[in-house]
Amino acid sequence: MKYVRKICPACGNQFVVLESMEEKAIYCTLKCFLESQDQISENKTSPSLHE
């Protein structure tokens, strides 16, 4: 089995995943994933300045 190191876009921590899961593993923890989903949903519900 080969492993790769990745950097979590939410918190900046480095984490290790199987090479075969490299494309699917984006966040280091479920907490980081949920926080990013909250940010995305806040951006979609906030009013646009260009309207």
Secondary structure as the mmCIF struct_conf table of DSSP 4:
data_model
#
loop_
_struct_conf.conf_type_id
_struct_conf.id
_struct_conf.beg_label_comp_id
_struct_conf.beg_label_asym_id
_struct_conf.beg_label_seq_id
_struct_conf.end_label_comp_id
_struct_conf.end_label_asym_id
_struct_conf.end_label_seq_id
STRN STRN1 TYR A 3 ILE A 7
TURN_TY1_P TURN_TY1_P1 PRO A 9 CYS A 11
STRN STRN2 GLN A 14 LEU A 18
HELX_RH_3T_P HELX_RH_3T_P1 GLU A 19 MET A 21
TURN_TY1_P TURN_TY1_P2 GLU A 22 LYS A 24
BEND BEND1 CYS A 28 THR A 29
HELX_RH_AL_P HELX_RH_AL_P1 LEU A 30 THR A 45
BEND BEND2 SER A 46 SER A 46
HELX_LH_PP_P HELX_LH_PP_P1 PRO A 47 SER A 48
TURN_TY1_P TURN_TY1_P3 LEU A 49 HIS A 50
#
